[in-house]
């Protein structure tokens, strides 16, 4: 990758993933997308982090209250994930231990997803940008209470310098090439993310197998 490309695309070696407030209670307030899809996308981000050894930090907002606990799949996929408890701060960046955990990664590119989009994702994104980080906001892994709220939030964070991206594009960008030893593992993540893509892979494998057997 050239220096020019590094300025445009994500450098996996300089990236950290922040998964903020993916909590069961907050998920119930999401109206701008299907909650099943949101959950699947958040899980896909955790699987991407595991595949590529991207350091990942998670946190939650008042888990003992109505916001509820973090969805369990993320810690199951990443058992060594860095979890930072908060003391009531709505903006995770207002918690000094959260900022210290981010700084400890040594990365300057942050990939951020959070529920709700207009608060849990947007506030740390704005704070990280102000602190000099490059931020990619994963919009379809950050559910919100209305589409209007998401549209307004997108305008706000983009104006501040954030780069919006979707889960599929993020995975493809970090994967970079199919000519890598873990390509099949990436294909599995993509198939789980997009069930129709999984069907495409199955039909291709079946046709290829039948073609080989007929020779």
Biotite code that builds the C-alpha atoms (Angstrom):
import biotite.structure as struc

atoms = struc.array([
    struc.Atom([0.000, 0.000, 0.000], chain_id="A", res_id=1, res_name="UNK", atom_name="CA", element="C"),
    struc.Atom([1.404, 3.390, -1.028], chain_id="A", res_id=2, res_name="UNK", atom_name="CA", element="C"),
    struc.Atom([1.559, 6.387, 1.294], chain_id="A", res_id=3, res_name="UNK", atom_name="CA", element="C"),
    struc.Atom([-1.271, 7.973, -0.673], chain_id="A", res_id=4, res_name="UNK", atom_name="CA", element="C"),
    struc.Atom([-3.443, 4.880, -0.178], chain_id="A", res_id=5, res_name="UNK", atom_name="CA", element="C"),
    struc.Atom([-2.672, 4.839, 3.543], chain_id="A", res_id=6, res_name="UNK", atom_name="CA", element="C"),
    struc.Atom([-4.150, 8.314, 3.786], chain_id="A", res_id=7, res_name="UNK", atom_name="CA", element="C"),
    struc.Atom([-7.377, 7.168, 2.107], chain_id="A", res_id=8, res_name="UNK", atom_name="CA", element="C"),
    struc.Atom([-7.846, 3.616, 3.369], chain_id="A", res_id=9, res_name="UNK", atom_name="CA", element="C"),
    struc.Atom([-7.732, 2.073, 6.827], chain_id="A", res_id=10, res_name="UNK", atom_name="CA", element="C"),
    struc.Atom([-4.359, 0.745, 7.908], chain_id="A", res_id=11, res_name="UNK", atom_name="CA", element="C"),
    struc.Atom([-5.236, -2.327, 10.041], chain_id="A", res_id=12, res_name="UNK", atom_name="CA", element="C"),
    struc.Atom([-1.903, -1.991, 11.843], chain_id="A", res_id=13, res_name="UNK", atom_name="CA", element="C"),
    struc.Atom([-2.908, 1.456, 13.093], chain_id="A", res_id=14, res_name="UNK", atom_name="CA", element="C"),
    struc.Atom([-6.537, 0.714, 13.979], chain_id="A", res_id=15, res_name="UNK", atom_name="CA", element="C"),
    struc.Atom([-8.448, 0.065, 17.184], chain_id="A", res_id=16, res_name="UNK", atom_name="CA", element="C"),
    struc.Atom([-12.124, -0.903, 17.434], chain_id="A", res_id=17, res_name="UNK", atom_name="CA", element="C"),
    struc.Atom([-14.449, 0.737, 19.962], chain_id="A", res_id=18, res_name="UNK", atom_name="CA", element="C"),
    struc.Atom([-17.768, -1.035, 20.564], chain_id="A", res_id=19, res_name="UNK", atom_name="CA", element="C"),
    struc.Atom([-19.841, 1.268, 22.723], chain_id="A", res_id=20, res_name="UNK", atom_name="CA", element="C"),
    struc.Atom([-23.091, 0.478, 24.529], chain_id="A", res_id=21, res_name="UNK", atom_name="CA", element="C"),
    struc.Atom([-24.325, -2.459, 22.461], chain_id="A", res_id=22, res_name="UNK", atom_name="CA", element="C"),
    struc.Atom([-26.786, -3.214, 25.256], chain_id="A", res_id=23, res_name="UNK", atom_name="CA", element="C"),
    struc.Atom([-29.944, -5.285, 25.224], chain_id="A", res_id=24, res_name="UNK", atom_name="CA", element="C"),
    struc.Atom([-32.099, -2.495, 26.658], chain_id="A", res_id=25, res_name="UNK", atom_name="CA", element="C"),
    struc.Atom([-30.868, 0.132, 24.212], chain_id="A", res_id=26, res_name="UNK", atom_name="CA", element="C"),
    struc.Atom([-31.395, -2.274, 21.318], chain_id="A", res_id=27, res_name="UNK", atom_name="CA", element="C"),
    struc.Atom([-35.111, -2.208, 22.117], chain_id="A", res_id=28, res_name="UNK", atom_name="CA", element="C"),
    struc.Atom([-35.225, 1.521, 21.308], chain_id="A", res_id=29, res_name="UNK", atom_name="CA", element="C"),
    struc.Atom([-33.732, 1.117, 17.825], chain_id="A", res_id=30, res_name="UNK", atom_name="CA", element="C"),
    struc.Atom([-36.124, 2.151, 15.045], chain_id="A", res_id=31, res_name="UNK", atom_name="CA", element="C"),
    struc.Atom([-33.920, 3.074, 12.079], chain_id="A", res_id=32, res_name="UNK", atom_name="CA", element="C"),
    struc.Atom([-32.949, -0.507, 11.214], chain_id="A", res_id=33, res_name="UNK", atom_name="CA", element="C"),
    struc.Atom([-33.823, -4.105, 11.967], chain_id="A", res_id=34, res_name="UNK", atom_name="CA", element="C"),
    struc.Atom([-32.410, -5.052, 15.375], chain_id="A", res_id=35, res_name="UNK", atom_name="CA", element="C"),
    struc.Atom([-31.441, -8.530, 14.165], chain_id="A", res_id=36, res_name="UNK", atom_name="CA", element="C"),
    struc.Atom([-29.326, -6.928, 11.455], chain_id="A", res_id=37, res_name="UNK", atom_name="CA", element="C"),
    struc.Atom([-27.795, -4.500, 13.928], chain_id="A", res_id=38, res_name="UNK", atom_name="CA", element="C"),
    struc.Atom([-26.826, -7.335, 16.239], chain_id="A", res_id=39, res_name="UNK", atom_name="CA", element="C"),
    struc.Atom([-25.391, -9.361, 13.346], chain_id="A", res_id=40, res_name="UNK", atom_name="CA", element="C"),
    struc.Atom([-23.302, -6.386, 12.222], chain_id="A", res_id=41, res_name="UNK", atom_name="CA", element="C"),
    struc.Atom([-21.907, -5.758, 15.701], chain_id="A", res_id=42, res_name="UNK", atom_name="CA", element="C"),
    struc.Atom([-20.999, -9.436, 15.979], chain_id="A", res_id=43, res_name="UNK", atom_name="CA", element="C"),
    struc.Atom([-19.305, -9.273, 12.569], chain_id="A", res_id=44, res_name="UNK", atom_name="CA", element="C"),
    struc.Atom([-17.113, -6.427, 13.823], chain_id="A", res_id=45, res_name="UNK", atom_name="CA", element="C"),
    struc.Atom([-16.011, -8.550, 16.766], chain_id="A", res_id=46, res_name="UNK", atom_name="CA", element="C"),
    struc.Atom([-15.188, -11.429, 14.410], chain_id="A", res_id=47, res_name="UNK", atom_name="CA", element="C"),
    struc.Atom([-13.208, -9.071, 12.180], chain_id="A", res_id=48, res_name="UNK", atom_name="CA", element="C"),
    struc.Atom([-11.226, -7.883, 15.195], chain_id="A", res_id=49, res_name="UNK", atom_name="CA", element="C"),
    struc.Atom([-10.474, -11.470, 16.160], chain_id="A", res_id=50, res_name="UNK", atom_name="CA", element="C"),
    struc.Atom([-9.359, -12.370, 12.628], chain_id="A", res_id=51, res_name="UNK", atom_name="CA", element="C"),
    struc.Atom([-7.043, -9.388, 12.303], chain_id="A", res_id=52, res_name="UNK", atom_name="CA", element="C"),
    struc.Atom([-5.925, -8.897, 15.912], chain_id="A", res_id=53, res_name="UNK", atom_name="CA", element="C"),
    struc.Atom([-7.305, -5.372, 16.004], chain_id="A", res_id=54, res_name="UNK", atom_name="CA", element="C"),
    struc.Atom([-7.341, -4.231, 19.647], chain_id="A", res_id=55, res_name="UNK", atom_name="CA", element="C"),
    struc.Atom([-10.924, -3.791, 20.828], chain_id="A", res_id=56, res_name="UNK", atom_name="CA", element="C"),
    struc.Atom([-12.415, -1.845, 23.702], chain_id="A", res_id=57, res_name="UNK", atom_name="CA", element="C"),
    struc.Atom([-15.984, -2.056, 24.914], chain_id="A", res_id=58, res_name="UNK", atom_name="CA", element="C"),
    struc.Atom([-17.996, -0.187, 27.510], chain_id="A", res_id=59, res_name="UNK", atom_name="CA", element="C"),
    struc.Atom([-21.587, 0.164, 28.637], chain_id="A", res_id=60, res_name="UNK", atom_name="CA", element="C"),
    struc.Atom([-23.898, 2.806, 30.059], chain_id="A", res_id=61, res_name="UNK", atom_name="CA", element="C"),
    struc.Atom([-25.607, 2.017, 33.383], chain_id="A", res_id=62, res_name="UNK", atom_name="CA", element="C"),
    struc.Atom([-25.838, -1.751, 32.716], chain_id="A", res_id=63, res_name="UNK", atom_name="CA", element="C"),
    struc.Atom([-27.722, -2.308, 35.978], chain_id="A", res_id=64, res_name="UNK", atom_name="CA", element="C"),
    struc.Atom([-30.484, 0.016, 34.775], chain_id="A", res_id=65, res_name="UNK", atom_name="CA", element="C"),
    struc.Atom([-32.901, -0.081, 31.836], chain_id="A", res_id=66, res_name="UNK", atom_name="CA", element="C"),
    struc.Atom([-30.088, 0.162, 29.283], chain_id="A", res_id=67, res_name="UNK", atom_name="CA", element="C"),
    struc.Atom([-29.348, -3.458, 30.130], chain_id="A", res_id=68, res_name="UNK", atom_name="CA", element="C"),
    struc.Atom([-26.242, -5.625, 29.761], chain_id="A", res_id=69, res_name="UNK", atom_name="CA", element="C"),
    struc.Atom([-23.934, -5.797, 26.777], chain_id="A", res_id=70, res_name="UNK", atom_name="CA", element="C"),
    struc.Atom([-24.915, -8.444, 24.254], chain_id="A", res_id=71, res_name="UNK", atom_name="CA", element="C"),
    struc.Atom([-22.917, -11.560, 25.233], chain_id="A", res_id=72, res_name="UNK", atom_name="CA", element="C"),
    struc.Atom([-21.678, -12.559, 21.771], chain_id="A", res_id=73, res_name="UNK", atom_name="CA", element="C"),
    struc.Atom([-18.965, -9.906, 21.653], chain_id="A", res_id=74, res_name="UNK", atom_name="CA", element="C"),
    struc.Atom([-17.137, -11.037, 24.795], chain_id="A", res_id=75, res_name="UNK", atom_name="CA", element="C"),
    struc.Atom([-17.620, -14.668, 23.744], chain_id="A", res_id=76, res_name="UNK", atom_name="CA", element="C"),
    struc.Atom([-15.835, -13.961, 20.452], chain_id="A", res_id=77, res_name="UNK", atom_name="CA", element="C"),
    struc.Atom([-13.217, -11.752, 22.121], chain_id="A", res_id=78, res_name="UNK", atom_name="CA", element="C"),
    struc.Atom([-12.649, -13.204, 25.601], chain_id="A", res_id=79, res_name="UNK", atom_name="CA", element="C"),
    struc.Atom([-9.678, -10.884, 26.164], chain_id="A", res_id=80, res_name="UNK", atom_name="CA", element="C"),
    struc.Atom([-11.527, -7.746, 25.102], chain_id="A", res_id=81, res_name="UNK", atom_name="CA", element="C"),
    struc.Atom([-10.768, -4.631, 27.153], chain_id="A", res_id=82, res_name="UNK", atom_name="CA", element="C"),
    struc.Atom([-13.908, -3.670, 29.063], chain_id="A", res_id=83, res_name="UNK", atom_name="CA", element="C"),
    struc.Atom([-14.068, -0.255, 30.700], chain_id="A", res_id=84, res_name="UNK", atom_name="CA", element="C"),
    struc.Atom([-16.883, 0.377, 33.225], chain_id="A", res_id=85, res_name="UNK", atom_name="CA", element="C"),
    struc.Atom([-18.212, 3.911, 33.427], chain_id="A", res_id=86, res_name="UNK", atom_name="CA", element="C"),
    struc.Atom([-19.420, 6.045, 36.308], chain_id="A", res_id=87, res_name="UNK", atom_name="CA", element="C"),
    struc.Atom([-22.551, 7.368, 34.660], chain_id="A", res_id=88, res_name="UNK", atom_name="CA", element="C"),
    struc.Atom([-20.862, 9.344, 31.876], chain_id="A", res_id=89, res_name="UNK", atom_name="CA", element="C"),
    struc.Atom([-23.052, 9.458, 28.776], chain_id="A", res_id=90, res_name="UNK", atom_name="CA", element="C"),
    struc.Atom([-20.075, 10.219, 26.538], chain_id="A", res_id=91, res_name="UNK", atom_name="CA", element="C"),
    struc.Atom([-17.651, 7.317, 26.996], chain_id="A", res_id=92, res_name="UNK", atom_name="CA", element="C"),
    struc.Atom([-14.796, 9.719, 26.228], chain_id="A", res_id=93, res_name="UNK", atom_name="CA", element="C"),
    struc.Atom([-15.603, 11.621, 29.400], chain_id="A", res_id=94, res_name="UNK", atom_name="CA", element="C"),
    struc.Atom([-14.415, 8.609, 31.383], chain_id="A", res_id=95, res_name="UNK", atom_name="CA", element="C"),
    struc.Atom([-10.640, 8.958, 31.966], chain_id="A", res_id=96, res_name="UNK", atom_name="CA", element="C"),
    struc.Atom([-10.119, 5.183, 32.086], chain_id="A", res_id=97, res_name="UNK", atom_name="CA", element="C"),
    struc.Atom([-11.770, 4.786, 28.703], chain_id="A", res_id=98, res_name="UNK", atom_name="CA", element="C"),
    struc.Atom([-9.459, 7.381, 27.167], chain_id="A", res_id=99, res_name="UNK", atom_name="CA", element="C"),
    struc.Atom([-6.456, 5.719, 28.828], chain_id="A", res_id=100, res_name="UNK", atom_name="CA", element="C"),
    struc.Atom([-7.488, 2.369, 27.353], chain_id="A", res_id=101, res_name="UNK", atom_name="CA", element="C"),
    struc.Atom([-7.670, 3.923, 23.887], chain_id="A", res_id=102, res_name="UNK", atom_name="CA", element="C"),
    struc.Atom([-4.295, 5.603, 24.329], chain_id="A", res_id=103, res_name="UNK", atom_name="CA", element="C"),
    struc.Atom([-2.798, 2.305, 25.526], chain_id="A", res_id=104, res_name="UNK", atom_name="CA", element="C"),
    struc.Atom([-3.496, 0.707, 22.143], chain_id="A", res_id=105, res_name="UNK", atom_name="CA", element="C"),
    struc.Atom([-1.051, 3.111, 20.532], chain_id="A", res_id=106, res_name="UNK", atom_name="CA", element="C"),
    struc.Atom([-3.368, 3.398, 17.520], chain_id="A", res_id=107, res_name="UNK", atom_name="CA", element="C"),
    struc.Atom([-4.392, 6.667, 15.888], chain_id="A", res_id=108, res_name="UNK", atom_name="CA", element="C"),
    struc.Atom([-7.226, 5.311, 13.731], chain_id="A", res_id=109, res_name="UNK", atom_name="CA", element="C"),
    struc.Atom([-10.402, 4.463, 15.603], chain_id="A", res_id=110, res_name="UNK", atom_name="CA", element="C"),
    struc.Atom([-13.272, 2.388, 14.248], chain_id="A", res_id=111, res_name="UNK", atom_name="CA", element="C"),
    struc.Atom([-16.326, 3.276, 16.317], chain_id="A", res_id=112, res_name="UNK", atom_name="CA", element="C"),
    struc.Atom([-19.787, 1.727, 16.549], chain_id="A", res_id=113, res_name="UNK", atom_name="CA", element="C"),
    struc.Atom([-22.314, 2.402, 19.279], chain_id="A", res_id=114, res_name="UNK", atom_name="CA", element="C"),
    struc.Atom([-25.958, 2.317, 20.219], chain_id="A", res_id=115, res_name="UNK", atom_name="CA", element="C"),
    struc.Atom([-27.536, 4.824, 20.073], chain_id="A", res_id=116, res_name="UNK", atom_name="CA", element="C"),
    struc.Atom([-25.928, 6.348, 16.976], chain_id="A", res_id=117, res_name="UNK", atom_name="CA", element="C"),
    struc.Atom([-26.687, 9.966, 17.831], chain_id="A", res_id=118, res_name="UNK", atom_name="CA", element="C"),
    struc.Atom([-25.297, 9.680, 21.366], chain_id="A", res_id=119, res_name="UNK", atom_name="CA", element="C"),
    struc.Atom([-23.193, 6.615, 22.188], chain_id="A", res_id=120, res_name="UNK", atom_name="CA", element="C"),
    struc.Atom([-21.422, 6.570, 18.813], chain_id="A", res_id=121, res_name="UNK", atom_name="CA", element="C"),
    struc.Atom([-21.491, 10.281, 17.972], chain_id="A", res_id=122, res_name="UNK", atom_name="CA", element="C"),
    struc.Atom([-20.233, 11.797, 21.224], chain_id="A", res_id=123, res_name="UNK", atom_name="CA", element="C"),
    struc.Atom([-17.013, 9.696, 21.490], chain_id="A", res_id=124, res_name="UNK", atom_name="CA", element="C"),
    struc.Atom([-16.488, 10.178, 17.753], chain_id="A", res_id=125, res_name="UNK", atom_name="CA", element="C"),
    struc.Atom([-16.571, 13.957, 18.110], chain_id="A", res_id=126, res_name="UNK", atom_name="CA", element="C"),
    struc.Atom([-14.321, 13.819, 21.172], chain_id="A", res_id=127, res_name="UNK", atom_name="CA", element="C"),
    struc.Atom([-11.796, 11.522, 19.476], chain_id="A", res_id=128, res_name="UNK", atom_name="CA", element="C"),
    struc.Atom([-11.680, 13.777, 16.425], chain_id="A", res_id=129, res_name="UNK", atom_name="CA", element="C"),
    struc.Atom([-11.010, 16.767, 18.680], chain_id="A", res_id=130, res_name="UNK", atom_name="CA", element="C"),
    struc.Atom([-8.195, 14.760, 20.299], chain_id="A", res_id=131, res_name="UNK", atom_name="CA", element="C"),
    struc.Atom([-6.544, 14.215, 16.913], chain_id="A", res_id=132, res_name="UNK", atom_name="CA", element="C"),
    struc.Atom([-7.674, 10.703, 16.032], chain_id="A", res_id=133, res_name="UNK", atom_name="CA", element="C"),
    struc.Atom([-8.859, 9.591, 12.607], chain_id="A", res_id=134, res_name="UNK", atom_name="CA", element="C"),
    struc.Atom([-12.327, 8.105, 13.059], chain_id="A", res_id=135, res_name="UNK", atom_name="CA", element="C"),
    struc.Atom([-14.360, 5.685, 10.965], chain_id="A", res_id=136, res_name="UNK", atom_name="CA", element="C"),
    struc.Atom([-17.970, 5.494, 12.147], chain_id="A", res_id=137, res_name="UNK", atom_name="CA", element="C"),
    struc.Atom([-19.688, 2.184, 11.379], chain_id="A", res_id=138, res_name="UNK", atom_name="CA", element="C"),
    struc.Atom([-23.229, 3.369, 10.819], chain_id="A", res_id=139, res_name="UNK", atom_name="CA", element="C"),
    struc.Atom([-25.023, 0.048, 10.315], chain_id="A", res_id=140, res_name="UNK", atom_name="CA", element="C"),
    struc.Atom([-23.532, -1.323, 13.539], chain_id="A", res_id=141, res_name="UNK", atom_name="CA", element="C"),
    struc.Atom([-24.896, 1.699, 15.417], chain_id="A", res_id=142, res_name="UNK", atom_name="CA", element="C"),
    struc.Atom([-28.692, 1.668, 15.702], chain_id="A", res_id=143, res_name="UNK", atom_name="CA", element="C"),
    struc.Atom([-30.702, 4.773, 16.451], chain_id="A", res_id=144, res_name="UNK", atom_name="CA", element="C"),
    struc.Atom([-34.144, 5.767, 17.680], chain_id="A", res_id=145, res_name="UNK", atom_name="CA", element="C"),
    struc.Atom([-35.170, 7.295, 14.321], chain_id="A", res_id=146, res_name="UNK", atom_name="CA", element="C"),
    struc.Atom([-33.912, 7.645, 10.770], chain_id="A", res_id=147, res_name="UNK", atom_name="CA", element="C"),
    struc.Atom([-34.084, 11.426, 11.064], chain_id="A", res_id=148, res_name="UNK", atom_name="CA", element="C"),
    struc.Atom([-31.811, 11.306, 14.096], chain_id="A", res_id=149, res_name="UNK", atom_name="CA", element="C"),
    struc.Atom([-29.343, 9.144, 12.162], chain_id="A", res_id=150, res_name="UNK", atom_name="CA", element="C"),
    struc.Atom([-29.370, 11.512, 9.171], chain_id="A", res_id=151, res_name="UNK", atom_name="CA", element="C"),
    struc.Atom([-28.730, 14.526, 11.391], chain_id="A", res_id=152, res_name="UNK", atom_name="CA", element="C"),
    struc.Atom([-25.969, 12.695, 13.257], chain_id="A", res_id=153, res_name="UNK", atom_name="CA", element="C"),
    struc.Atom([-24.273, 11.674, 10.013], chain_id="A", res_id=154, res_name="UNK", atom_name="CA", element="C"),
    struc.Atom([-24.225, 15.292, 8.877], chain_id="A", res_id=155, res_name="UNK", atom_name="CA", element="C"),
    struc.Atom([-22.771, 16.384, 12.210], chain_id="A", res_id=156, res_name="UNK", atom_name="CA", element="C"),
    struc.Atom([-19.953, 13.845, 12.462], chain_id="A", res_id=157, res_name="UNK", atom_name="CA", element="C"),
    struc.Atom([-18.979, 14.129, 8.799], chain_id="A", res_id=158, res_name="UNK", atom_name="CA", element="C"),
    struc.Atom([-18.769, 17.913, 9.153], chain_id="A", res_id=159, res_name="UNK", atom_name="CA", element="C"),
    struc.Atom([-16.457, 17.331, 12.116], chain_id="A", res_id=160, res_name="UNK", atom_name="CA", element="C"),
    struc.Atom([-14.222, 15.035, 10.053], chain_id="A", res_id=161, res_name="UNK", atom_name="CA", element="C"),
    struc.Atom([-15.463, 11.491, 10.709], chain_id="A", res_id=162, res_name="UNK", atom_name="CA", element="C"),
    struc.Atom([-15.611, 8.980, 7.867], chain_id="A", res_id=163, res_name="UNK", atom_name="CA", element="C"),
    struc.Atom([-18.871, 6.991, 7.709], chain_id="A", res_id=164, res_name="UNK", atom_name="CA", element="C"),
    struc.Atom([-18.654, 3.373, 6.603], chain_id="A", res_id=165, res_name="UNK", atom_name="CA", element="C"),
    struc.Atom([-20.788, 0.227, 6.645], chain_id="A", res_id=166, res_name="UNK", atom_name="CA", element="C"),
    struc.Atom([-19.827, -3.140, 8.104], chain_id="A", res_id=167, res_name="UNK", atom_name="CA", element="C"),
    struc.Atom([-19.358, -4.921, 4.768], chain_id="A", res_id=168, res_name="UNK", atom_name="CA", element="C"),
    struc.Atom([-17.154, -2.166, 3.338], chain_id="A", res_id=169, res_name="UNK", atom_name="CA", element="C"),
    struc.Atom([-15.083, -2.115, 6.522], chain_id="A", res_id=170, res_name="UNK", atom_name="CA", element="C"),
    struc.Atom([-14.457, -5.863, 6.386], chain_id="A", res_id=171, res_name="UNK", atom_name="CA", element="C"),
    struc.Atom([-13.557, -5.749, 2.687], chain_id="A", res_id=172, res_name="UNK", atom_name="CA", element="C"),
    struc.Atom([-11.241, -2.776, 3.174], chain_id="A", res_id=173, res_name="UNK", atom_name="CA", element="C"),
    struc.Atom([-9.354, -4.411, 6.016], chain_id="A", res_id=174, res_name="UNK", atom_name="CA", element="C"),
    struc.Atom([-9.255, -7.800, 4.270], chain_id="A", res_id=175, res_name="UNK", atom_name="CA", element="C"),
    struc.Atom([-7.662, -6.167, 1.256], chain_id="A", res_id=176, res_name="UNK", atom_name="CA", element="C"),
    struc.Atom([-7.191, -9.316, -0.806], chain_id="A", res_id=177, res_name="UNK", atom_name="CA", element="C"),
    struc.Atom([-8.514, -12.838, -1.218], chain_id="A", res_id=178, res_name="UNK", atom_name="CA", element="C"),
    struc.Atom([-4.910, -13.945, -1.619], chain_id="A", res_id=179, res_name="UNK", atom_name="CA", element="C"),
    struc.Atom([-4.316, -14.443, 2.095], chain_id="A", res_id=180, res_name="UNK", atom_name="CA", element="C"),
    struc.Atom([-4.202, -17.599, 4.241], chain_id="A", res_id=181, res_name="UNK", atom_name="CA", element="C"),
    struc.Atom([-7.306, -16.670, 6.244], chain_id="A", res_id=182, res_name="UNK", atom_name="CA", element="C"),
    struc.Atom([-9.441, -15.855, 3.179], chain_id="A", res_id=183, res_name="UNK", atom_name="CA", element="C"),
    struc.Atom([-11.879, -18.670, 3.960], chain_id="A", res_id=184, res_name="UNK", atom_name="CA", element="C"),
    struc.Atom([-12.438, -17.263, 7.435], chain_id="A", res_id=185, res_name="UNK", atom_name="CA", element="C"),
    struc.Atom([-13.264, -13.891, 5.917], chain_id="A", res_id=186, res_name="UNK", atom_name="CA", element="C"),
    struc.Atom([-15.670, -15.609, 3.522], chain_id="A", res_id=187, res_name="UNK", atom_name="CA", element="C"),
    struc.Atom([-17.398, -17.228, 6.503], chain_id="A", res_id=188, res_name="UNK", atom_name="CA", element="C"),
    struc.Atom([-17.831, -13.868, 8.254], chain_id="A", res_id=189, res_name="UNK", atom_name="CA", element="C"),
    struc.Atom([-19.205, -12.324, 5.061], chain_id="A", res_id=190, res_name="UNK", atom_name="CA", element="C"),
    struc.Atom([-21.599, -15.228, 4.544], chain_id="A", res_id=191, res_name="UNK", atom_name="CA", element="C"),
    struc.Atom([-22.931, -14.819, 8.089], chain_id="A", res_id=192, res_name="UNK", atom_name="CA", element="C"),
    struc.Atom([-23.224, -11.080, 7.545], chain_id="A", res_id=193, res_name="UNK", atom_name="CA", element="C"),
    struc.Atom([-25.019, -11.511, 4.206], chain_id="A", res_id=194, res_name="UNK", atom_name="CA", element="C"),
    struc.Atom([-27.004, -14.785, 4.115], chain_id="A", res_id=195, res_name="UNK", atom_name="CA", element="C"),
    struc.Atom([-27.579, -14.370, 0.376], chain_id="A", res_id=196, res_name="UNK", atom_name="CA", element="C"),
    struc.Atom([-23.821, -14.281, -0.141], chain_id="A", res_id=197, res_name="UNK", atom_name="CA", element="C"),
    struc.Atom([-23.620, -17.520, 1.824], chain_id="A", res_id=198, res_name="UNK", atom_name="CA", element="C"),
    struc.Atom([-26.110, -19.067, -0.600], chain_id="A", res_id=199, res_name="UNK", atom_name="CA", element="C"),
    struc.Atom([-23.994, -17.828, -3.509], chain_id="A", res_id=200, res_name="UNK", atom_name="CA", element="C"),
    struc.Atom([-20.920, -19.528, -2.033], chain_id="A", res_id=201, res_name="UNK", atom_name="CA", element="C"),
    struc.Atom([-22.860, -22.762, -1.481], chain_id="A", res_id=202, res_name="UNK", atom_name="CA", element="C"),
    struc.Atom([-24.160, -22.830, -5.057], chain_id="A", res_id=203, res_name="UNK", atom_name="CA", element="C"),
    struc.Atom([-20.700, -22.128, -6.447], chain_id="A", res_id=204, res_name="UNK", atom_name="CA", element="C"),
    struc.Atom([-19.095, -24.866, -4.338], chain_id="A", res_id=205, res_name="UNK", atom_name="CA", element="C"),
    struc.Atom([-21.773, -27.348, -5.406], chain_id="A", res_id=206, res_name="UNK", atom_name="CA", element="C"),
    struc.Atom([-21.363, -26.484, -9.091], chain_id="A", res_id=207, res_name="UNK", atom_name="CA", element="C"),
    struc.Atom([-17.579, -26.657, -8.794], chain_id="A", res_id=208, res_name="UNK", atom_name="CA", element="C"),
    struc.Atom([-17.743, -30.045, -7.054], chain_id="A", res_id=209, res_name="UNK", atom_name="CA", element="C"),
    struc.Atom([-20.080, -31.453, -9.667], chain_id="A", res_id=210, res_name="UNK", atom_name="CA", element="C"),
    struc.Atom([-17.880, -30.092, -12.434], chain_id="A", res_id=211, res_name="UNK", atom_name="CA", element="C"),
    struc.Atom([-14.821, -31.755, -10.913], chain_id="A", res_id=212, res_name="UNK", atom_name="CA", element="C"),
    struc.Atom([-16.593, -35.097, -10.498], chain_id="A", res_id=213, res_name="UNK", atom_name="CA", element="C"),
    struc.Atom([-17.718, -35.120, -14.134], chain_id="A", res_id=214, res_name="UNK", atom_name="CA", element="C"),
    struc.Atom([-14.170, -34.899, -15.461], chain_id="A", res_id=215, res_name="UNK", atom_name="CA", element="C"),
])
